[in-house]
Amino acid sequence: MLAFITNRLSTPTVVFAALLGFVQLSGCASSRPTYTASGKAGHVLDCSGTARNWGMCLEKAGEHCGRKGYSVLERSDERGKMVSATRDSVYATTTTKRIMLIACN
């Protein structure tokens, strides 16, 4: 059944549907525990991509630290380009890698 549907849809439609699904799955910031240079516990927050923004990193920091608050120790913002192609089409977009290191107060 899936092959039938895929054969009936144009390539741009399939690509758009795949990208839409990816954007929906990447809606919030991710985090992982780490240690700061001083040995204190911290969190690396990743809010990269076109569907994310710095506000999502700040929201995730608030979830981790709550009322104690937090300090932003480092912040990185790198812009790049992404190109993907098939034999029938080419898709190009810009992307942003946003990483923030925080420590709870």
Secondary structure in CASP SS format (residue, H / E / C, confidence):
PFRMAT SS
TARGET T0000
AUTHOR 0000-0000-0000
METHOD secondary structure of the structure
MODEL  1
M C 1.00
L H 1.00
A H 1.00
F H 1.00
I H 1.00
T H 1.00
N H 1.00
R H 1.00
L C 1.00
S C 1.00
T H 1.00
P H 1.00
T H 1.00
V H 1.00
V H 1.00
F H 1.00
A H 1.00
A H 1.00
L H 1.00
L H 1.00
G H 1.00
F H 1.00
V H 1.00
Q H 1.00
L H 1.00
S C 1.00
G C 1.00
C C 1.00
A C 1.00
S E 1.00
S E 1.00
R E 1.00
P E 1.00
T E 1.00
Y E 1.00
T C 1.00
A C 1.00
S C 1.00
G C 1.00
K C 1.00
A E 1.00
G E 1.00
H E 1.00
V E 1.00
L E 1.00
D E 1.00
C C 1.00
S C 1.00
G C 1.00
T C 1.00
A C 1.00
R C 1.00
N C 1.00
W H 1.00
G H 1.00
M H 1.00
C H 1.00
L H 1.00
E H 1.00
K H 1.00
A H 1.00
G H 1.00
E H 1.00
H H 1.00
C H 1.00
G H 1.00
R H 1.00
K H 1.00
G C 1.00
Y E 1.00
S E 1.00
V E 1.00
L E 1.00
E E 1.00
R E 1.00
S E 1.00
D E 1.00
E E 1.00
R E 1.00
G E 1.00
K E 1.00
M E 1.00
V E 1.00
S E 1.00
A E 1.00
T C 1.00
R C 1.00
D C 1.00
S C 1.00
V E 1.00
Y E 1.00
A E 1.00
T E 1.00
T E 1.00
T E 1.00
T E 1.00
K E 1.00
R E 1.00
I E 1.00
M E 1.00
L E 1.00
I E 1.00
A E 1.00
C E 1.00
N C 1.00
END
